[in-house]
Amino acid sequence: MGARGMGLDEIAEFAARAHRGQVDKAGRPYVEHLAAVAAGVRDRGGSEAQIAAAWLHDSVEDGAVTEEWLRRAPLPAGTRDIVLAVTKRSGEEPAEYAARILATPGAVLVKEADLAHNADPRRLAALDAATRDRLARKYARMRELLGLG
């Protein structure tokens, strides 16, 4: 990680290290989610900044890195803003969160890929019915607020 900035491979490796030992709600290694969101952004035609943001999209929210680290890191232009836009804040209303995402160039695509992976029926099937139903409603509401259908 030199003055030239971090490339996508370095960012992916960093994200995997930062989230090491973390698992998702179904007990799967969290890095699988990050890789799936990055692939979803790439498949949707996302830029290098958006793919980098996909790798880091939960890093501040989950405490894997500090906001200070994010602000100083040599990331592709726009990546930092996207990560900060998709970072939920404690007590924040969904509409407020969605408005910030909509106002940040490139952030909607990253959140769309995140929601798509979170709402994947194969992932949801690993959860108990109450959690599955609650999350499905939450993800559908966010898609609606972001104008994603």
HELIX and SHEET records of a PDB file:
HELIX    1   1 LEU A    8  ALA A   18  1                                  11    
HELIX    2   2 TYR A   30  ASP A   43  1                                  14    
HELIX    3   3 GLU A   48  LEU A   56  1                                   9    
HELIX    4   4 GLU A   67  ARG A   72  1                                   6    
HELIX    5   5 THR A   79  VAL A   86  1                                   8    
HELIX    6   6 PRO A   94  ALA A  103  1                                  10    
HELIX    7   7 ALA A  107  ASN A  118  1                                  12    
HELIX    8   8 PRO A  121  LEU A  124  1                                   4    
HELIX    9   9 ALA A  129  LEU A  145  1                                  17    
END                                                                             
